[in-house]
Amino acid sequence: MQPVLFSVLGLDIQTYGLSKALAAVVGAFLLGRAFQRRGYSKDVAHSLVLWATVVGFAAAKLYYLAEQLPDVTAHDFAGTGFTWYGGLLGGVAAALVVARRNGLPIPDVAGLAAVPLTVAYGIGRLGCLLSGDGTYGRPTDLPWGMAFPNGAVPTDVPVHPTPLYEALAAVVIALLLTRFARHVRLPVVFAGYLVLSGAARFLVENLRINDSALLGMTQPQLWALLSIAVGLAVMLSAARAEARSRPRRGGPPAGAGGTVLEGSEAAVAGGR
Protein backbone atom coordinates (compact mmCIF):
# COMPACT_ATOMS: atom_id res chain seq x y z
CA MET A 1 0.00 0.00 0.00
CA GLN A 2 1.26 3.46 -0.89
CA PRO A 3 -0.56 6.46 0.65
CA VAL A 4 1.69 8.89 -1.26
CA LEU A 5 2.34 8.15 -4.93
CA PHE A 6 4.93 10.87 -5.56
CA SER A 7 5.83 14.45 -4.69
CA VAL A 8 5.93 17.55 -6.90
CA LEU A 9 7.85 20.57 -5.57
CA GLY A 10 7.39 19.27 -2.05
CA LEU A 11 3.66 18.63 -2.55
CA ASP A 12 2.63 15.04 -1.86
CA ILE A 13 0.25 13.49 -4.41
CA GLN A 14 -1.83 11.10 -2.33
CA THR A 15 -3.36 7.87 -3.58
CA TYR A 16 -6.57 8.70 -1.73
CA GLY A 17 -7.03 12.12 -3.32
CA LEU A 18 -6.03 10.92 -6.78
CA SER A 19 -8.58 8.10 -6.63
CA LYS A 20 -11.33 10.55 -5.73
CA ALA A 21 -10.35 12.81 -8.63
CA LEU A 22 -10.41 9.80 -10.98
CA ALA A 23 -13.81 8.80 -9.62
CA ALA A 24 -15.18 12.28 -10.39
CA VAL A 25 -13.75 12.26 -13.93
CA VAL A 26 -15.17 8.81 -14.71
CA GLY A 27 -18.50 9.72 -13.13
CA ALA A 28 -18.70 12.90 -15.21
CA PHE A 29 -17.90 10.98 -18.39
CA LEU A 30 -20.55 8.33 -17.74
CA LEU A 31 -23.20 10.85 -16.70
CA GLY A 32 -22.43 13.01 -19.73
CA ARG A 33 -23.06 10.06 -22.04
CA ALA A 34 -26.24 9.17 -20.20
CA PHE A 35 -27.47 12.77 -20.48
CA GLN A 36 -26.75 12.84 -24.21
CA ARG A 37 -28.75 9.66 -24.78
CA ARG A 38 -31.73 11.40 -23.15
CA GLY A 39 -31.26 14.59 -25.14
CA TYR A 40 -29.85 16.60 -22.23
CA SER A 41 -26.71 18.72 -22.30
CA LYS A 42 -23.43 16.97 -21.57
CA ASP A 43 -22.07 20.24 -20.16
CA VAL A 44 -24.82 20.31 -17.57
CA ALA A 45 -23.87 16.77 -16.52
CA HIS A 46 -20.26 17.84 -16.07
CA SER A 47 -21.31 20.91 -14.08
CA LEU A 48 -23.53 18.73 -11.90
CA VAL A 49 -20.67 16.33 -11.12
CA LEU A 50 -18.27 19.19 -10.41
CA TRP A 51 -20.53 20.88 -7.89
CA ALA A 52 -21.67 17.60 -6.35
CA THR A 53 -18.01 16.62 -5.87
CA VAL A 54 -16.93 19.92 -4.31
CA VAL A 55 -19.92 20.25 -2.00
CA GLY A 56 -19.92 16.52 -1.30
CA PHE A 57 -16.29 16.53 -0.14
CA ALA A 58 -16.90 19.55 2.08
CA ALA A 59 -19.96 17.90 3.62
CA ALA A 60 -18.11 14.58 4.04
CA LYS A 61 -15.30 16.31 5.94
CA LEU A 62 -17.72 18.29 8.13
CA TYR A 63 -19.66 15.11 8.92
CA TYR A 64 -16.43 13.32 9.79
CA LEU A 65 -15.31 16.16 12.08
CA ALA A 66 -18.70 16.12 13.80
CA GLU A 67 -18.23 12.39 14.42
CA GLN A 68 -14.90 13.07 16.15
CA LEU A 69 -16.27 15.66 18.58
CA PRO A 70 -15.16 16.56 21.17
CA ASP A 71 -11.78 14.94 20.41
CA VAL A 72 -10.96 16.70 17.14
CA THR A 73 -7.22 16.98 16.44
CA ALA A 74 -5.11 18.53 13.69
CA HIS A 75 -4.79 15.06 12.13
CA ASP A 76 -8.55 15.03 11.48
CA PHE A 77 -8.13 17.94 9.06
CA ALA A 78 -5.68 15.99 6.88
CA GLY A 79 -6.31 14.72 3.36
CA THR A 80 -8.10 11.61 4.62
CA GLY A 81 -11.04 11.33 6.97
CA PHE A 82 -14.32 11.71 5.07
CA THR A 83 -17.69 10.13 5.82
CA TRP A 84 -19.52 8.75 2.78
CA TYR A 85 -23.06 9.54 3.90
CA GLY A 86 -22.15 13.14 4.70
CA GLY A 87 -20.73 13.42 1.19
CA LEU A 88 -23.83 11.81 -0.29
CA LEU A 89 -26.14 14.30 1.42
CA GLY A 90 -24.03 17.26 0.32
CA GLY A 91 -23.63 15.92 -3.21
CA VAL A 92 -27.36 15.29 -3.59
CA ALA A 93 -28.17 18.81 -2.38
CA ALA A 94 -25.76 20.32 -4.91
CA ALA A 95 -27.09 18.10 -7.70
CA LEU A 96 -30.66 19.17 -6.93
CA VAL A 97 -29.70 22.85 -7.21
CA VAL A 98 -27.93 22.33 -10.55
CA ALA A 99 -30.81 20.26 -11.93
CA ARG A 100 -33.40 22.84 -10.86
CA ARG A 101 -31.48 25.75 -12.32
CA ASN A 102 -31.25 23.97 -15.66
CA GLY A 103 -34.89 22.90 -15.69
CA LEU A 104 -34.15 19.17 -15.60
CA PRO A 105 -36.67 16.71 -14.12
CA ILE A 106 -35.28 15.42 -10.83
CA PRO A 107 -36.52 11.82 -11.35
CA ASP A 108 -34.65 11.63 -14.66
CA VAL A 109 -31.45 13.05 -13.20
CA ALA A 110 -31.57 10.65 -10.25
CA GLY A 111 -32.08 7.62 -12.46
CA LEU A 112 -29.36 8.62 -14.92
CA ALA A 113 -26.90 9.23 -12.07
CA ALA A 114 -27.36 5.80 -10.45
CA VAL A 115 -24.78 3.87 -12.48
CA PRO A 116 -22.16 6.67 -12.67
CA LEU A 117 -22.49 7.18 -8.92
CA THR A 118 -22.00 3.47 -8.28
CA VAL A 119 -18.93 3.25 -10.51
CA ALA A 120 -17.41 6.37 -8.94
CA TYR A 121 -17.99 4.93 -5.47
CA GLY A 122 -16.19 1.72 -6.44
CA ILE A 123 -13.18 3.67 -7.75
CA GLY A 124 -13.08 5.71 -4.57
CA ARG A 125 -13.10 2.56 -2.45
CA LEU A 126 -10.13 1.20 -4.37
CA GLY A 127 -8.34 4.40 -3.41
CA CYS A 128 -9.18 3.71 0.23
CA LEU A 129 -7.70 0.23 -0.15
CA LEU A 130 -4.49 1.37 -1.84
CA SER A 131 -3.88 4.15 0.66
CA GLY A 132 -4.70 1.99 3.68
CA ASP A 133 -6.84 4.75 5.14
CA GLY A 134 -8.16 2.69 8.04
CA THR A 135 -11.55 1.75 6.59
CA TYR A 136 -10.54 -1.90 6.58
CA GLY A 137 -12.34 -4.52 8.65
CA ARG A 138 -11.74 -6.83 11.56
CA PRO A 139 -8.77 -9.18 11.85
CA THR A 140 -9.17 -12.39 9.85
CA ASP A 141 -7.26 -15.57 9.08
CA LEU A 142 -8.93 -15.99 5.67
CA PRO A 143 -6.53 -16.42 2.73
CA TRP A 144 -7.36 -12.99 1.31
CA GLY A 145 -6.82 -11.12 4.57
CA MET A 146 -4.54 -8.12 4.06
CA ALA A 147 -2.15 -6.21 6.32
CA PHE A 148 -1.44 -2.50 5.83
CA PRO A 149 1.98 -1.92 7.46
CA ASN A 150 2.62 1.16 5.31
CA GLY A 151 -0.94 2.43 5.18
CA ALA A 152 -2.11 5.86 6.27
CA VAL A 153 -3.54 3.97 9.27
CA PRO A 154 -1.09 1.08 9.53
CA THR A 155 -1.72 -2.43 10.83
CA ASP A 156 0.49 -5.50 10.72
CA VAL A 157 -2.44 -7.82 11.42
CA PRO A 158 -4.26 -9.33 8.42
CA VAL A 159 -7.74 -7.82 8.26
CA HIS A 160 -10.79 -7.99 6.03
CA PRO A 161 -10.11 -5.72 3.01
CA THR A 162 -13.60 -4.23 3.23
CA PRO A 163 -12.89 -1.44 0.68
CA LEU A 164 -12.18 -4.19 -1.84
CA TYR A 165 -15.44 -5.91 -0.92
CA GLU A 166 -17.32 -2.66 -1.51
CA ALA A 167 -15.54 -2.05 -4.83
CA LEU A 168 -16.54 -5.53 -6.04
CA ALA A 169 -20.10 -4.96 -4.81
CA ALA A 170 -20.15 -1.68 -6.78
CA VAL A 171 -19.27 -3.57 -9.98
CA VAL A 172 -22.11 -6.03 -9.41
CA ILE A 173 -24.59 -3.25 -8.55
CA ALA A 174 -23.61 -1.21 -11.63
CA LEU A 175 -24.17 -4.24 -13.88
CA LEU A 176 -27.53 -4.98 -12.27
CA LEU A 177 -28.69 -1.36 -12.58
CA THR A 178 -27.62 -1.23 -16.23
CA ARG A 179 -29.74 -4.29 -16.94
CA PHE A 180 -32.54 -2.98 -14.72
CA ALA A 181 -32.66 0.32 -16.62
CA ARG A 182 -33.74 -1.46 -19.82
CA HIS A 183 -37.03 -2.52 -18.28
CA VAL A 184 -38.11 0.14 -15.75
CA ARG A 185 -38.49 3.88 -15.47
CA LEU A 186 -35.64 6.09 -14.31
CA PRO A 187 -36.95 6.80 -10.78
CA VAL A 188 -37.10 3.05 -10.17
CA VAL A 189 -33.49 2.71 -11.32
CA PHE A 190 -32.42 5.17 -8.63
CA ALA A 191 -34.61 3.37 -6.12
CA GLY A 192 -32.78 0.17 -7.04
CA TYR A 193 -29.50 1.95 -6.39
CA LEU A 194 -30.66 3.02 -2.94
CA VAL A 195 -31.75 -0.51 -2.04
CA LEU A 196 -28.72 -2.36 -3.43
CA SER A 197 -26.06 0.06 -2.21
CA GLY A 198 -27.73 0.25 1.20
CA ALA A 199 -27.84 -3.54 1.48
CA ALA A 200 -24.19 -3.86 0.45
CA ARG A 201 -23.06 -1.28 3.02
CA PHE A 202 -25.18 -2.85 5.76
CA LEU A 203 -23.59 -6.26 5.17
CA VAL A 204 -20.02 -4.96 4.91
CA GLU A 205 -20.43 -3.05 8.18
CA ASN A 206 -20.69 -6.40 9.97
CA LEU A 207 -16.98 -6.84 9.17
CA ARG A 208 -15.92 -3.28 10.03
CA ILE A 209 -14.68 -1.98 13.37
CA ASN A 210 -17.06 0.97 13.78
CA ASP A 211 -18.73 1.44 17.15
CA SER A 212 -22.42 0.60 17.53
CA ALA A 213 -24.79 3.56 17.65
CA LEU A 214 -28.28 2.11 18.17
CA LEU A 215 -29.65 -1.38 18.78
CA GLY A 216 -26.23 -2.89 18.15
CA MET A 217 -25.98 -1.29 14.71
CA THR A 218 -23.33 1.16 13.56
CA GLN A 219 -24.16 4.61 12.26
CA PRO A 220 -23.48 3.57 8.61
CA GLN A 221 -25.87 0.65 9.09
CA LEU A 222 -28.60 3.02 10.24
CA TRP A 223 -28.02 5.17 7.16
CA ALA A 224 -28.05 2.01 5.03
CA LEU A 225 -31.44 0.99 6.45
CA LEU A 226 -32.79 4.46 5.68
CA SER A 227 -31.45 4.16 2.12
CA ILE A 228 -33.18 0.79 1.70
CA ALA A 229 -36.45 2.12 3.14
CA VAL A 230 -36.48 5.18 0.85
CA GLY A 231 -35.66 3.01 -2.17
CA LEU A 232 -38.50 0.60 -1.41
CA ALA A 233 -40.90 3.51 -0.85
CA VAL A 234 -40.01 4.99 -4.26
CA MET A 235 -40.51 1.59 -5.91
CA LEU A 236 -43.91 1.18 -4.27
CA SER A 237 -44.97 4.71 -5.23
CA ALA A 238 -43.88 4.17 -8.83
CA ALA A 239 -45.71 0.83 -9.00
CA ARG A 240 -48.92 2.42 -7.73
CA ALA A 241 -48.60 5.31 -10.18
CA GLU A 242 -48.02 2.85 -13.03
CA ALA A 243 -51.08 0.83 -12.02
CA ARG A 244 -53.27 3.95 -11.95
CA SER A 245 -52.01 4.96 -15.38
CA ARG A 246 -53.32 1.79 -17.02
CA PRO A 247 -56.90 1.80 -18.38
CA ARG A 248 -59.34 -0.32 -16.43
CA ARG A 249 -60.67 -3.49 -18.03
CA GLY A 250 -63.70 -2.62 -20.08
CA GLY A 251 -63.07 1.10 -19.63
CA PRO A 252 -62.20 3.70 -22.25
CA PRO A 253 -58.79 3.42 -23.93
CA ALA A 254 -55.93 5.66 -22.88
CA GLY A 255 -56.23 9.05 -24.53
CA ALA A 256 -60.02 8.81 -24.65
CA GLY A 257 -60.94 9.51 -21.08
CA GLY A 258 -58.58 6.92 -19.58
CA THR A 259 -56.47 7.39 -16.48
CA VAL A 260 -54.10 10.36 -16.58
CA LEU A 261 -51.23 10.91 -14.15
CA GLU A 262 -50.98 14.40 -12.75
CA GLY A 263 -48.89 16.36 -10.29
CA SER A 264 -46.33 14.51 -8.19
CA GLU A 265 -47.47 11.12 -9.57
CA ALA A 266 -46.33 12.17 -13.01
CA ALA A 267 -42.97 13.24 -11.60
CA VAL A 268 -42.49 9.87 -9.91
CA ALA A 269 -43.51 7.94 -12.99
CA GLY A 270 -41.53 10.24 -15.31
CA GLY A 271 -39.43 9.06 -18.22
CA ARG A 272 -37.07 6.35 -19.07
N, C-alpha and C positions, 0 to 999 in steps of 0.2 A: 504494500500500500504506500502511496506517495501523496501526502497532503499538498505538497508544493511541487509543481511540475518543473518550473524554472523561474529565474529572476531576470528582470529587465530594469537596468539602472537602479538597482536596489529594491525594486518593487517585486514582491513575490506573486507569481501567477498560481493561484490555488486550484487544485483539482475540483474542489467543491464549487467554487464560483464559475469555473469554466464549464462545468457540466450544466449548471443552471442557465448560462448564456446559450449553450447549445440546445437545451430544451426549449428555450424561448424561440430560437431561430427555426427549429424544426416545427414547433407548434404553429408559428406564423405561416410557414410554408404550407402546411397541411390545411390550416383554416382558410388561407387565401385560395387554394384550389377548391375547397368545398364551397366557399362563397361564390366563386366564378361559376361553378356548376349550377348554382341556384339563381344566377343572374345578378348577384350583388357585387359590389366593388371589392377587388382584392386589396386596394389601399386601405379601405375601412377595416378589413380583417387585420392587416398589419398594425394599424393604429390601435385596434382593440387589444391585440396581444401586448403591444408595447406598454400601454397604460395599465393593463391588468398585471403585467409583470412588475412594473415599478411600484404600484400601489400594493400589490400582493406581497412583495418582499418587505415593504415597510410594515405592513400589518402583521406579517409572520414574525418579524423581529420584535415588534411591540407585544405581541401575544406571548412570545417566548420570555421576554423580560418580565411580563406580568406573572408568568408561572414561577419565576425565580424569587419573587418578592417574599420576604424582605431581605433576602441574602444576595442581592445583585452585586456583582463584582465587575471590574474592568474587563475580565476575560469574557463576560457575557455579551460585550459589545463587539467582539471579534467577528471575523468573516464567516464563522459558523454559528449555529444556534438559532434556528428558525423553526417555527411550529406550523406544520402543513395546514391545519384547519384555520389558523389565523390568516395565512396567505390565501386560502380559498375564499374566505369571507371578503377580504379586501379586494381580491381579483374579481370576484363576482360583482361587487359594488361598482368597480371601475368599468367592467364590461357593460353593465346595465346603463351607465351614463353614456358611454360611447354609442351603444345601440340606439338609445332614445334620441340622442342628438342627430343621428343619421337616419332616423325614421325607420329603423329595422324592426320587424316583429320579434319580440323577445323569445317566443317559443322556437322560432326558426334558428335564431342565433344559438340558443342553448343546445338544440339538437345537433347543429353543425359543429359545435365546439367539443362534443363529447369525445370523439376519437382523438383529435389533436391534443386535448387535455390529458387523456389517458397515456398517450405516447410520450408527451412531455414529462409527465410524472415518472414514468419508467426510466427515462434518461436521467432525470434528477436523482432517482434512487441509486442508479449506478454510480453517480458522482459521490453519493454518501458512502457507498461501499468502498470505492477506490481511495477516498480520503480518510476512511476509518474515523468518521465523525462521532462515533459513540452511539449510533442508532441501531447497533447490532443487538442480538438477543441474549438469552441465557446461555450459560456454559453447556456444552454438549460433547458426547463422545461419538457422535455420528461421523461417518467417513468424510462428509463435506463440511464439517465444522472448521471454522477459520479463526486464526489468531491475528491480531492487529498490533504487533509490537512497535511499528513505526507510524501508527495512525495518529490523527489529531487527538483522539482519546484512546491511548494505547492499552492493550491487554495482551498478555502472553498466553492466556487460557483460550483454547478453542471454543468458539461460541457459535450460535446460530447466525448465519449471515442473512438476517432478516431483510436488509435492503435488496439483496439479490432475490429473495422470495417475492418481494413486492414488485420488482422489475419484471420477473417472469409472469406474475399475475397480471401486470399491466399489458403484456403482450397478448395473453389469452383474452382479457377483457376487450382490448381493441379489436381483435379478430371477431369476437362475438358481436360487438356493437356494429361493426361493418356489415356483417351478415344480417343482423337485426334490422338495420336501416333500410334494407331492400323491401321489407314487408310491413313496416309500421310508420306512423307519422313521426315527425321530428321531436315533438315533446316527449313521446314515449321512448325515443332513443336516449334522451337525456335522463329520463326516469330510470332506464336500464343502467345507465352509468352510475347514478346515485346508489342503486341497489347493489350492483356488482362490486363497485369500488368500496362501498361501505362494508359489505360482507368480507371482502379480502382483508381490509384493515382490521376488522374485528377479530378475525382468525389469527392474523399475524401477531396481534397484540398479546395473545396467549403465550408467545415465545419471547416477548420483550421484557425489559426490566423496569418498566414504568410503575410508579406507585398507584395503588387502587384509589379511586376517588369516591365511588358510590356503589354499594351493593357488591363489593368485590371486583368491580370493573374499573379500568383505567379511564382517564379523561378521553383519550382517543377512541376508546370503545363506546363511550356515551355519544360522542359525535358520530361515530359510525352507525349506531342504532338510529340516530336522528336522520342521517342520510338515507338509510334503508326505509324508514317510515315515510319520509317525504317522497321518495321515489315510488313507493307502492301507492301512496295517495294520488300522485299524478297519473299513474297507470289506471287506477280505478276511475278517476275523473274523466280521463280520455275515453275509456271504454264506455262509460255512461253517455258521454256526449256523442260517441259514434253510434250507439244504439238508438239514441233519440233522433239522429239524423237520417236513419233508414225509414222508408215509408212502411206503414203498417200493412199487414196482409189484408188484401181486399180494399185498401184505401187508395186515394188518388196517387198517381206517380209523382216522383220528385219533380219539382218545377211546375206542378199544376196543383198547388195547394198542399203539397207534402210538407214534411217536417223541415224547418229551417233553423239552423243554429244562429244564435245572436249573442252579442255581448261577450262576456268572459268565456262562454262555452266555445265560441268560434275561435277565440285566441288559444284555448287549450287544444282544440282539435286542428289548429292551423298547420298547414302545408307540410308535405314531404319535400 
